[in-house]
Amino acid sequence: MVPLTTRDYSPAASVPLPPRFIEAFGLDDRSRIVWDDVNDFAWVGPDVRAGNDGSTIIAEVPSRIVQRVAALIVEHRITPTRRTE
């Protein structure tokens, strides 16, 4: 899992989301995926919950963004942080 954030992360450590995706899901214009902060944990936990309808799928990120994030994680050999809660 990588975080989606609106904080001012460095463009070098994050990937912007397409405007259509941001608009479709009512996200902040500053929304970015932070690829250098990978987390490993069991779904569903106290900080990550299912949507209002009980579904664990909130939105599907475009495949080109997923591929870009995955490539950056591999290229930079990012080690996931194991979360227990």
Buried (B, 14 or more C-beta within 10 A) or exposed (E): BBBBBEEEBEEEEBBBBEEEBBEEEEBEEEBBBBBBBBEEBEEEEEEBEEEEEEEEEEEEBEEEBBEBBEEBBEEEEBEEEEEEE
